[in-house]
Amino acid sequence: MHTLVFLSMRQVLQCQSAACQALPLLPRELFPLLFKVAFMDKKTVVLRELVHTWPFPLLSFQQLLQECAHCSRALLQERPSTESMQAVILGLTARLHTPEGEAGTQPFCRKHALRVLDMTGLLDDGVEQDPGTMSMWDCTAAVARTCIAQQQGRSSEHGPAPVPVEVRVDLRVNRASYAFLREALRSSLGSPLRLCCRDLRAEDLPMRNTVALLQLLDAGCLRRVDLRFNNLGLRGLSVIIPHVARFQHLASLRLHYVHGDSRQPSVDGEDNFRYFLAQMGRFTCLRELSMGSSLLSGRLDQLLSTLQSPLESLELAFCALMPEDLQFLARSSHAAHLKKLDLSGNDLSGSQLTPFQGLLQAARVTLLHLELTECQLADAQLLATLPTLTQCASLRYLGLYGNPLSIAGLKELLRDSVVQAELRTVVHPFPVDCYEGLPWPPPASVLLEASINEEKFARVEAELHQLLLASGRAHVLWTTDIYGRLAADYFSL
């Protein structure tokens, strides 16, 4: 239901030219709702003027586009409209081209109040964008282009400088966009439009380029560094990590493919690893660490012991963990603080099972999100773990895709999980009963690639749905779709 105020604002914006003329007469308290309505309905002319004349020091997407008392639609959970995003950027550009000395001649005496435009928090699900929406890559490029144009325009202008505006963004960069983004960051250093990065995600970027970007970022603003598909190795990581460690407010560090063979360590490899550990000890605010696809066999204790504060999110997917790694984690101070734990791709079916159960026991009070994709958990291992798993009373998400579970095992899990009142999503595998001629034990690759009997699986889905209805748990989503659900971000937990 929309409130009468919301419906009135929507009516006001029907004629955009008239609405723009009326803006000076409207109470400033209506501007936040006007912004949401204009953004939602793609009233780009009004949206541009709202940014141009914004009467508050802060314009925050996270505040303005969330679900509110006037409208239950949370625009932050949708891919942003290209038209609306472009209108915001055009409004910002127009504002910067209005010198402060001209404020007295403008009909809006409240102009120039804006100091911070916070565009962070937009949905970036990695799914192919349709032509009407703007991806984070496109948003990064649009903001960067504005920074460069503003600096170039200022170099040819004379007279009073515009009031500086800090633009907070989440930046995405790859090889193709690196030079462009680096130029934007350089331009913003001496520009009234100051680019401030909150989250940096660099994909497949050479080591020297990653370092060059890190050197240009504001140390007081960055909260996350995410280096994806960079294949750094220990040598590359030892070069990059001191530049990352200077960000003392960093809360999340995501590294992938950090390889160093602990079974045949080299002198250089050991030196690089020790240097990496020493740099990790410099972080004081780190709460999330992701080391996906990194060889950490028998070395998890060395890594986690260097950290100054307990982690709340730990992702160790495909890290070849050993029993002693899980035993250390269960005994460490991190376990009792974990909200999110990802152990995907680690074989938990053998000697790792008991240490894993001990880890669950240690994390049971705080754990909200548990990802166990491709962990070789069959019915016997799942049933043995259920007494401990169901003690995780706050658990909201459980990922079990790619495990060799049967229909009977899934039903037992559903029945026992009824006691977990907070559980909302279970991503389960296709039952092994629905495959034809499955080898045993089935490799994860077979479970992910082999065809299933669609008729059998349809009956399984119907049975699970009936069990959910009978237990009063119809609101819990049981699905095999690992791509249809966004992975919970640590900062949203």
Secondary structure as UniProt FT lines:
FT   HELIX           4..12
FT   TURN            13..14
FT   HELIX           16..22
FT   HELIX           23..25
FT   HELIX           28..30
FT   HELIX           31..41
FT   HELIX           44..52
FT   STRAND          58..60
FT   HELIX           61..64
FT   HELIX           75..77
FT   HELIX           82..96
FT   HELIX           100..105
FT   TURN            109..112
FT   STRAND          116..118
FT   TURN            120..121
FT   TURN            131..132
FT   HELIX           136..155
FT   STRAND          165..173
FT   TURN            175..177
FT   HELIX           178..189
FT   STRAND          193..203
FT   HELIX           207..216
FT   TURN            219..221
FT   STRAND          224..228
FT   HELIX           233..245
FT   TURN            248..249
FT   STRAND          252..255
FT   HELIX           267..280
FT   TURN            281..282
FT   STRAND          288..290
FT   TURN            292..293
FT   TURN            297..299
FT   HELIX           300..305
FT   STRAND          313..315
FT   TURN            317..318
FT   HELIX           323..331
FT   TURN            333..334
FT   HELIX           335..337
FT   STRAND          340..342
FT   TURN            344..345
FT   TURN            351..352
FT   HELIX           353..363
FT   TURN            364..366
FT   STRAND          369..371
FT   TURN            373..374
FT   HELIX           379..389
FT   TURN            390..391
FT   TURN            393..394
FT   STRAND          397..399
FT   TURN            401..402
FT   HELIX           407..416
FT   HELIX           417..419
FT   TURN            421..422
FT   STRAND          425..427
FT   HELIX           432..434
FT   HELIX           444..449
FT   HELIX           454..470
FT   TURN            471..472
FT   TURN            474..475
FT   STRAND          477..479
FT   HELIX           490..492
//
